[in-house]
Amino acid sequence: MARETQAKAFGRRTSAYSVLCALSALSFSACDTSAKPARVILPPGSSFSAVTDSLAAHQVISSPRAFKLLARVRGVDRTVHSGVYEFPAGTTPWNVLTMLSTGQKAALRFTVPEGLTILEVASLAAERLGIRSDSFAAAARDSAVATAVLGTAVPSAEGFLRPETYLVPADITARELVRVMVEGFKTEWQPAWNARLDTLKMDRLQLVTLASIVEGEARADEERETIAGVYHNRLRIGMPLQADPTVQYALSLKTGKRKPRLFIRDYAFKSPYNTYLQPGLPPGPVNSPGRRSIEAALYPASVPFLYFVARPDGRHVFSRTYGEHLRAIRKIRATGGRAGG
């Protein structure tokens, strides 16, 4: 009987101690807050003790012991997700644990403009996200990644890295980023466009290739359909496309960067992408076009033009014949401009 009474008393004391610990932990979670904003990286496989030490080192928490107690009381000391976290100043330990246990990782805004190549997006990813440019380029050039997402064979993700503003996890990998961007392209592609491809007698790769050339040429938004119409006319009659963006891309594959101004010798650069030397479309896109250029390639203006030349302001003069084209070039040069196109 005495032993039973002692056992009950011990149980009450233990229960009271647990309640006291819980109350202490709750009090700590309500009163203590992080001193300043902090970004903390938690590697995969980190123990909770290591997580606690890292949080304390970044001044996210002030009492590791009380933090561990609170985690045990909440039952989340074994459910922490690895990754990169951003904790605003004033975050309570309770909210810190909620973020860790639910995987509320830091997110970064990543904006990709229209008309960039794989190498240019890789450079941007390195600058904005800390992803090694060579890792991104390798992932984007792996045909298996884009092919798996799109469901059709493509040589690489070139042309299919949708220009967009993304909100991505701070610890996103190169391969994951490529997949997200290609999925963005797939999501934007409209079912009605597939029927239009049949009308044009083109597949999606060919269409995106043409759209990328339009993207590379157009400076004035309203000229896209006209530029696309010129290239459709050239394709229809078997005339070489003679598109500068294809030469720039061919050179970039060799040098690693885009050449903004081409010289006469550049047009003789041997490459399957050089449409001054090769008939028809190049083997694939020369950049990732925006939606406007894709729509222009799908629905080009019905125009009689076969030629165009750029004016100094970036807009173009369109011509029906080669003679008209040469006169337009002379006129632009006579006014002090540099003709291009």
C-alpha positions as a Markdown table, in Angstrom:
| # | Residue | x | y | z |
|---|---|---|---|---|
| 1 | Met | 0.0 | 0.0 | 0.0 |
| 2 | Ala | 2.8 | 2.4 | 0.9 |
| 3 | Arg | 4.6 | 1.6 | -2.4 |
| 4 | Glu | 1.4 | 2.3 | -4.4 |
| 5 | Thr | 1.0 | 5.6 | -2.6 |
| 6 | Gln | 4.7 | 6.5 | -3.4 |
| 7 | Ala | 4.2 | 5.5 | -7.0 |
| 8 | Lys | 1.2 | 7.7 | -7.4 |
| 9 | Ala | 3.0 | 10.6 | -5.7 |
| 10 | Phe | 5.9 | 10.1 | -8.1 |
| 11 | Gly | 3.6 | 10.0 | -11.1 |
| 12 | Arg | 2.0 | 13.3 | -10.0 |
| 13 | Arg | 5.3 | 14.9 | -9.5 |
| 14 | Thr | 6.5 | 13.7 | -13.0 |
| 15 | Ser | 3.3 | 14.9 | -14.6 |
| 16 | Ala | 3.6 | 18.2 | -12.8 |
| 17 | Tyr | 7.2 | 18.5 | -14.0 |
| 18 | Ser | 6.1 | 17.8 | -17.6 |
| 19 | Val | 3.4 | 20.4 | -17.4 |
| 20 | Leu | 5.9 | 22.9 | -15.9 |
| 21 | Cys | 8.3 | 22.1 | -18.7 |
| 22 | Ala | 5.6 | 22.6 | -21.3 |
| 23 | Leu | 4.5 | 25.9 | -19.8 |
| 24 | Ser | 8.1 | 27.1 | -19.6 |
| 25 | Ala | 8.6 | 26.2 | -23.3 |
| 26 | Leu | 5.4 | 28.0 | -24.3 |
| 27 | Ser | 6.4 | 31.0 | -22.2 |
| 28 | Phe | 9.8 | 31.0 | -24.0 |
| 29 | Ser | 8.2 | 30.7 | -27.4 |
| 30 | Ala | 5.9 | 33.7 | -26.7 |
| 31 | Cys | 8.5 | 36.0 | -25.2 |
| 32 | Asp | 11.8 | 35.2 | -27.2 |
| 33 | Thr | 12.2 | 36.5 | -30.7 |
| 34 | Ser | 15.0 | 36.5 | -33.3 |
| 35 | Ala | 17.3 | 39.5 | -33.1 |
| 36 | Lys | 17.7 | 40.2 | -36.8 |
| 37 | Pro | 16.8 | 38.8 | -40.2 |
| 38 | Ala | 18.8 | 35.7 | -41.0 |
| 39 | Arg | 19.3 | 33.2 | -43.8 |
| 40 | Val | 20.2 | 29.7 | -42.5 |
| 41 | Ile | 21.2 | 26.7 | -44.6 |
| 42 | Leu | 20.3 | 23.3 | -43.1 |
| 43 | Pro | 22.1 | 20.5 | -44.9 |
| 44 | Pro | 20.3 | 17.2 | -45.5 |
| 45 | Gly | 20.7 | 14.7 | -42.6 |
| 46 | Ser | 21.4 | 17.4 | -40.0 |
| 47 | Ser | 20.6 | 16.4 | -36.4 |
| 48 | Phe | 18.2 | 18.5 | -34.4 |
| 49 | Ser | 21.1 | 19.5 | -32.2 |
| 50 | Ala | 23.1 | 20.7 | -35.2 |
| 51 | Val | 20.0 | 22.6 | -36.5 |
| 52 | Thr | 19.6 | 24.3 | -33.0 |
| 53 | Asp | 23.3 | 25.2 | -33.0 |
| 54 | Ser | 23.1 | 26.8 | -36.4 |
| 55 | Leu | 20.0 | 28.8 | -35.5 |
| 56 | Ala | 21.7 | 30.0 | -32.3 |
| 57 | Ala | 24.8 | 31.0 | -34.3 |
| 58 | His | 22.7 | 33.1 | -36.6 |
| 59 | Gln | 20.9 | 34.6 | -33.6 |
| 60 | Val | 17.5 | 33.2 | -34.7 |
| 61 | Ile | 17.1 | 31.8 | -31.2 |
| 62 | Ser | 18.7 | 32.8 | -27.9 |
| 63 | Ser | 18.3 | 29.7 | -25.8 |
| 64 | Pro | 19.1 | 26.4 | -27.5 |
| 65 | Arg | 18.1 | 24.4 | -24.4 |
| 66 | Ala | 14.6 | 26.0 | -24.2 |
| 67 | Phe | 14.3 | 25.6 | -28.0 |
| 68 | Lys | 14.9 | 21.9 | -27.9 |
| 69 | Leu | 12.4 | 21.6 | -25.0 |
| 70 | Leu | 9.8 | 23.4 | -27.0 |
| 71 | Ala | 10.4 | 21.1 | -30.0 |
| 72 | Arg | 10.0 | 18.0 | -27.9 |
| 73 | Val | 6.8 | 19.4 | -26.3 |
| 74 | Arg | 5.4 | 20.0 | -29.8 |
| 75 | Gly | 6.8 | 16.7 | -31.1 |
| 76 | Val | 8.6 | 18.3 | -34.1 |
| 77 | Asp | 12.2 | 17.7 | -33.2 |
| 78 | Arg | 12.3 | 14.8 | -35.7 |
| 79 | Thr | 10.4 | 16.4 | -38.6 |
| 80 | Val | 12.7 | 19.2 | -39.6 |
| 81 | His | 13.2 | 19.7 | -43.4 |
| 82 | Ser | 16.6 | 20.6 | -44.8 |
| 83 | Gly | 17.0 | 23.5 | -47.1 |
| 84 | Val | 17.5 | 27.3 | -47.1 |
| 85 | Tyr | 15.4 | 29.3 | -44.7 |
| 86 | Glu | 14.9 | 33.0 | -44.2 |
| 87 | Phe | 13.8 | 34.2 | -40.8 |
| 88 | Pro | 12.6 | 37.8 | -40.5 |
| 89 | Ala | 13.6 | 39.8 | -37.4 |
| 90 | Gly | 11.1 | 39.1 | -34.6 |
| 91 | Thr | 10.4 | 35.5 | -35.5 |
| 92 | Thr | 9.4 | 33.6 | -32.4 |
| 93 | Pro | 10.8 | 30.1 | -31.6 |
| 94 | Trp | 7.3 | 28.7 | -32.1 |
| 95 | Asn | 7.1 | 30.1 | -35.6 |
| 96 | Val | 10.7 | 29.0 | -36.3 |
| 97 | Leu | 9.7 | 25.4 | -35.5 |
| 98 | Thr | 6.6 | 25.7 | -37.6 |
| 99 | Met | 8.7 | 26.8 | -40.6 |
| 100 | Leu | 11.2 | 24.0 | -40.1 |
| 101 | Ser | 8.6 | 21.3 | -39.6 |
| 102 | Thr | 6.5 | 22.3 | -42.6 |
| 103 | Gly | 9.4 | 23.1 | -44.9 |
| 104 | Gln | 8.6 | 26.8 | -45.4 |
| 105 | Lys | 11.9 | 27.4 | -47.2 |
| 106 | Ala | 13.2 | 30.7 | -48.6 |
| 107 | Ala | 12.0 | 31.6 | -52.0 |
| 108 | Leu | 13.8 | 33.8 | -54.5 |
| 109 | Arg | 12.4 | 35.8 | -57.4 |
| 110 | Phe | 14.0 | 34.9 | -60.7 |
| 111 | Thr | 13.2 | 37.0 | -63.8 |
| 112 | Val | 14.1 | 35.7 | -67.3 |
| 113 | Pro | 13.5 | 38.1 | -70.2 |
| 114 | Glu | 12.6 | 37.0 | -73.7 |
| 115 | Gly | 15.2 | 36.0 | -76.2 |
| 116 | Leu | 18.0 | 34.6 | -74.0 |
| 117 | Thr | 20.0 | 31.5 | -74.9 |
| 118 | Ile | 20.9 | 28.7 | -72.6 |
| 119 | Leu | 24.2 | 30.2 | -71.8 |
| 120 | Glu | 22.7 | 33.6 | -71.1 |
| 121 | Val | 20.1 | 32.1 | -68.7 |
| 122 | Ala | 22.9 | 30.1 | -67.1 |
| 123 | Ser | 24.8 | 33.3 | -66.4 |
| 124 | Leu | 21.7 | 34.9 | -65.0 |
| 125 | Ala | 21.0 | 31.8 | -62.7 |
| 126 | Ala | 24.6 | 32.0 | -61.4 |
| 127 | Glu | 24.2 | 35.7 | -60.6 |
| 128 | Arg | 20.7 | 35.6 | -59.1 |
| 129 | Leu | 20.4 | 32.1 | -57.6 |
| 130 | Gly | 24.0 | 31.0 | -57.0 |
| 131 | Ile | 23.7 | 28.1 | -59.4 |
| 132 | Arg | 26.9 | 27.3 | -61.3 |
| 133 | Ser | 26.5 | 28.3 | -64.9 |
| 134 | Asp | 28.2 | 25.2 | -66.2 |
| 135 | Ser | 25.8 | 23.0 | -64.1 |
| 136 | Phe | 22.7 | 24.8 | -65.6 |
| 137 | Ala | 24.1 | 24.7 | -69.1 |
| 138 | Ala | 24.7 | 21.0 | -68.8 |
| 139 | Ala | 21.2 | 20.3 | -67.5 |
| 140 | Ala | 19.6 | 22.5 | -70.2 |
| 141 | Arg | 21.6 | 20.7 | -72.9 |
| 142 | Asp | 20.6 | 17.3 | -71.7 |
| 143 | Ser | 17.8 | 16.4 | -74.1 |
| 144 | Ala | 16.3 | 13.9 | -71.7 |
| 145 | Val | 15.2 | 16.7 | -69.3 |
| 146 | Ala | 13.2 | 18.7 | -71.8 |
| 147 | Thr | 12.0 | 15.7 | -73.7 |
| 148 | Ala | 10.6 | 14.1 | -70.5 |
| 149 | Val | 8.6 | 17.3 | -69.7 |
| 150 | Leu | 7.4 | 18.1 | -73.2 |
| 151 | Gly | 6.6 | 14.5 | -74.2 |
| 152 | Thr | 8.2 | 14.9 | -77.6 |
| 153 | Ala | 11.9 | 14.6 | -78.5 |
| 154 | Val | 13.9 | 17.9 | -78.6 |
| 155 | Pro | 17.6 | 18.3 | -78.9 |
| 156 | Ser | 17.9 | 20.4 | -75.7 |
| 157 | Ala | 15.9 | 22.9 | -73.6 |
| 158 | Glu | 17.0 | 25.7 | -76.0 |
| 159 | Gly | 13.9 | 27.5 | -77.0 |
| 160 | Phe | 11.8 | 26.0 | -74.2 |
| 161 | Leu | 13.0 | 27.9 | -71.2 |
| 162 | Arg | 9.9 | 30.1 | -70.8 |
| 163 | Pro | 10.7 | 33.8 | -70.3 |
| 164 | Glu | 8.9 | 34.6 | -67.0 |
| 165 | Thr | 9.3 | 35.7 | -63.4 |
| 166 | Tyr | 9.6 | 32.7 | -61.2 |
| 167 | Leu | 9.4 | 32.3 | -57.4 |
| 168 | Val | 11.8 | 29.4 | -56.7 |
| 169 | Pro | 13.2 | 27.8 | -53.6 |
| 170 | Ala | 16.6 | 29.3 | -52.7 |
| 171 | Asp | 18.2 | 25.9 | -52.8 |
| 172 | Ile | 16.8 | 24.9 | -56.2 |
| 173 | Thr | 19.2 | 22.8 | -58.3 |
| 174 | Ala | 20.2 | 23.4 | -61.9 |
| 175 | Arg | 18.2 | 20.4 | -63.1 |
| 176 | Glu | 15.2 | 21.4 | -61.1 |
| 177 | Leu | 15.3 | 25.0 | -62.5 |
| 178 | Val | 15.5 | 23.7 | -66.0 |
| 179 | Arg | 12.5 | 21.4 | -65.4 |
| 180 | Val | 10.5 | 24.3 | -63.9 |
| 181 | Met | 11.2 | 26.5 | -66.8 |
| 182 | Val | 10.3 | 23.9 | -69.4 |
| 183 | Glu | 7.2 | 23.0 | -67.5 |
| 184 | Gly | 6.3 | 26.7 | -67.8 |
| 185 | Phe | 6.6 | 26.5 | -71.5 |
| 186 | Lys | 4.4 | 23.4 | -71.6 |
| 187 | Thr | 1.8 | 25.1 | -69.5 |
| 188 | Glu | 1.7 | 28.2 | -71.7 |
| 189 | Trp | 1.4 | 26.2 | -74.9 |
| 190 | Gln | -2.2 | 26.3 | -76.1 |
| 191 | Pro | -4.0 | 23.2 | -77.4 |
| 192 | Ala | -5.4 | 25.3 | -80.3 |
| 193 | Trp | -1.8 | 25.9 | -81.4 |
| 194 | Asn | -1.4 | 22.2 | -82.3 |
| 195 | Ala | -4.1 | 22.4 | -84.9 |
| 196 | Arg | -2.4 | 25.5 | -86.3 |
| 197 | Leu | 0.8 | 23.5 | -86.6 |
| 198 | Asp | -1.0 | 21.1 | -88.9 |
| 199 | Thr | -2.1 | 24.0 | -91.1 |
| 200 | Leu | 1.4 | 25.3 | -91.3 |
| 201 | Lys | 2.8 | 21.8 | -91.9 |
| 202 | Met | 5.3 | 22.4 | -89.1 |
| 203 | Asp | 6.0 | 20.6 | -85.9 |
| 204 | Arg | 6.5 | 22.3 | -82.5 |
| 205 | Leu | 10.3 | 22.3 | -82.7 |
| 206 | Gln | 10.2 | 24.0 | -86.1 |
| 207 | Leu | 7.7 | 26.5 | -85.0 |
| 208 | Val | 9.6 | 27.5 | -81.9 |
| 209 | Thr | 12.8 | 27.7 | -84.0 |
| 210 | Leu | 11.1 | 30.2 | -86.3 |
| 211 | Ala | 9.7 | 32.1 | -83.3 |
| 212 | Ser | 13.2 | 32.4 | -81.8 |
| 213 | Ile | 14.4 | 34.0 | -85.1 |
| 214 | Val | 11.5 | 36.4 | -84.9 |
| 215 | Glu | 12.4 | 37.2 | -81.3 |
| 216 | Gly | 16.0 | 37.8 | -82.3 |
| 217 | Glu | 15.0 | 40.2 | -85.0 |
| 218 | Ala | 12.1 | 42.2 | -83.6 |
| 219 | Arg | 12.6 | 45.4 | -81.6 |
| 220 | Ala | 9.1 | 46.9 | -82.2 |
| 221 | Asp | 6.4 | 44.7 | -80.8 |
| 222 | Glu | 4.0 | 45.4 | -83.6 |
| 223 | Glu | 6.4 | 44.3 | -86.3 |
| 224 | Arg | 6.6 | 40.7 | -85.1 |
| 225 | Glu | 3.8 | 39.4 | -87.3 |
| 226 | Thr | 5.3 | 41.1 | -90.4 |
| 227 | Ile | 8.8 | 39.7 | -89.7 |
| 228 | Ala | 7.3 | 36.3 | -89.3 |
| 229 | Gly | 5.4 | 36.8 | -92.6 |
| 230 | Val | 8.7 | 37.5 | -94.4 |
| 231 | Tyr | 10.3 | 34.3 | -93.1 |
| 232 | His | 7.2 | 32.2 | -94.0 |
| 233 | Asn | 7.4 | 33.7 | -97.5 |
| 234 | Arg | 11.1 | 32.8 | -97.8 |
| 235 | Leu | 10.4 | 29.2 | -96.5 |
| 236 | Arg | 7.6 | 28.8 | -99.0 |
| 237 | Ile | 9.6 | 29.6 | -102.0 |
| 238 | Gly | 12.8 | 27.9 | -100.8 |
| 239 | Met | 14.7 | 31.1 | -100.3 |
| 240 | Pro | 17.5 | 31.1 | -97.7 |
| 241 | Leu | 16.3 | 32.7 | -94.4 |
| 242 | Gln | 19.5 | 34.7 | -94.1 |
| 243 | Ala | 18.7 | 35.6 | -90.5 |
| 244 | Asp | 21.3 | 37.3 | -88.4 |
| 245 | Pro | 20.2 | 35.8 | -85.1 |
| 246 | Thr | 21.1 | 32.4 | -86.5 |
| 247 | Val | 24.7 | 33.5 | -87.2 |
| 248 | Gln | 25.0 | 35.1 | -83.8 |
| 249 | Tyr | 23.9 | 31.9 | -82.2 |
| 250 | Ala | 26.3 | 29.8 | -84.3 |
| 251 | Leu | 29.2 | 32.1 | -83.2 |
| 252 | Ser | 28.1 | 31.9 | -79.5 |
| 253 | Leu | 28.3 | 28.1 | -79.6 |
| 254 | Lys | 32.0 | 28.6 | -80.3 |
| 255 | Thr | 32.8 | 31.6 | -78.2 |
| 256 | Gly | 30.4 | 31.3 | -75.4 |
| 257 | Lys | 28.8 | 34.7 | -75.8 |
| 258 | Arg | 26.6 | 36.6 | -78.2 |
| 259 | Lys | 28.2 | 38.9 | -80.7 |
| 260 | Pro | 26.0 | 42.0 | -80.9 |
| 261 | Arg | 27.4 | 43.2 | -84.3 |
| 262 | Leu | 28.2 | 41.0 | -87.2 |
| 263 | Phe | 30.9 | 41.6 | -89.8 |
| 264 | Ile | 31.1 | 40.4 | -93.4 |
| 265 | Arg | 33.4 | 37.5 | -92.4 |
| 266 | Asp | 31.0 | 36.3 | -89.8 |
| 267 | Tyr | 28.4 | 35.4 | -92.4 |
| 268 | Ala | 30.8 | 32.8 | -93.8 |
| 269 | Phe | 31.1 | 31.0 | -90.5 |
| 270 | Lys | 30.4 | 27.3 | -91.1 |
| 271 | Ser | 27.7 | 26.0 | -88.9 |
| 272 | Pro | 24.4 | 24.1 | -89.4 |
| 273 | Tyr | 22.8 | 27.1 | -87.7 |
| 274 | Asn | 24.1 | 29.7 | -90.2 |
| 275 | Thr | 21.0 | 30.3 | -92.4 |
| 276 | Tyr | 23.1 | 32.3 | -94.9 |
| 277 | Leu | 24.9 | 29.1 | -95.8 |
| 278 | Gln | 22.2 | 26.5 | -95.0 |
| 279 | Pro | 18.8 | 26.3 | -96.5 |
| 280 | Gly | 15.6 | 26.2 | -94.5 |
| 281 | Leu | 15.3 | 26.4 | -90.7 |
| 282 | Pro | 18.3 | 25.7 | -88.5 |
| 283 | Pro | 18.4 | 22.5 | -86.4 |
| 284 | Gly | 16.7 | 24.1 | -83.4 |
| 285 | Pro | 15.8 | 27.4 | -81.7 |
| 286 | Val | 18.5 | 30.1 | -81.2 |
| 287 | Asn | 16.9 | 31.5 | -78.0 |
| 288 | Ser | 13.8 | 31.1 | -75.9 |
| 289 | Pro | 11.1 | 33.3 | -77.5 |
| 290 | Gly | 8.3 | 35.0 | -75.7 |
| 291 | Arg | 4.6 | 34.3 | -76.3 |
| 292 | Arg | 4.3 | 37.2 | -78.7 |
| 293 | Ser | 6.9 | 35.8 | -81.0 |
| 294 | Ile | 5.4 | 32.3 | -80.8 |
| 295 | Glu | 2.0 | 33.7 | -81.7 |
| 296 | Ala | 3.5 | 35.8 | -84.6 |
| 297 | Ala | 5.2 | 32.6 | -86.0 |
| 298 | Leu | 1.9 | 30.8 | -85.7 |
| 299 | Tyr | -0.2 | 33.6 | -87.2 |
| 300 | Pro | 2.0 | 35.6 | -89.4 |
| 301 | Ala | 0.8 | 38.7 | -91.3 |
| 302 | Ser | 0.0 | 38.1 | -94.9 |
| 303 | Val | 2.5 | 40.4 | -96.6 |
| 304 | Pro | 4.2 | 40.5 | -100.0 |
| 305 | Phe | 7.6 | 41.2 | -98.5 |
| 306 | Leu | 10.8 | 39.1 | -98.8 |
| 307 | Tyr | 13.3 | 41.6 | -97.4 |
| 308 | Phe | 13.7 | 43.9 | -94.5 |
| 309 | Val | 16.5 | 46.1 | -93.1 |
| 310 | Ala | 16.8 | 47.6 | -89.6 |
| 311 | Arg | 16.8 | 51.4 | -89.2 |
| 312 | Pro | 18.8 | 53.1 | -86.4 |
| 313 | Asp | 15.8 | 53.2 | -84.1 |
| 314 | Gly | 15.4 | 49.4 | -84.3 |
| 315 | Arg | 12.3 | 49.4 | -86.5 |
| 316 | His | 12.5 | 47.9 | -90.0 |
| 317 | Val | 11.9 | 48.9 | -93.7 |
| 318 | Phe | 10.3 | 46.0 | -95.6 |
| 319 | Ser | 10.7 | 45.5 | -99.3 |
| 320 | Arg | 9.2 | 43.3 | -102.0 |
| 321 | Thr | 12.2 | 43.0 | -104.3 |
| 322 | Tyr | 15.9 | 42.9 | -103.8 |
| 323 | Gly | 16.2 | 46.2 | -105.7 |
| 324 | Glu | 13.9 | 47.9 | -103.3 |
| 325 | His | 15.9 | 46.4 | -100.4 |
| 326 | Leu | 19.2 | 47.8 | -101.7 |
| 327 | Arg | 17.6 | 51.2 | -102.1 |
| 328 | Ala | 16.3 | 51.1 | -98.5 |
| 329 | Ile | 19.8 | 50.2 | -97.3 |
| 330 | Arg | 21.4 | 53.1 | -99.2 |
| 331 | Lys | 18.8 | 55.5 | -97.8 |
| 332 | Ile | 19.4 | 54.4 | -94.2 |
| 333 | Arg | 23.2 | 54.8 | -94.7 |
| 334 | Ala | 22.8 | 58.2 | -96.4 |
| 335 | Thr | 21.0 | 59.5 | -93.3 |
| 336 | Gly | 23.9 | 58.4 | -91.1 |
| 337 | Gly | 22.5 | 55.1 | -89.9 |
| 338 | Arg | 24.0 | 51.7 | -90.0 |
| 339 | Ala | 21.8 | 49.3 | -91.9 |
| 340 | Gly | 21.3 | 45.9 | -90.4 |
| 341 | Gly | 19.0 | 43.0 | -90.9 |
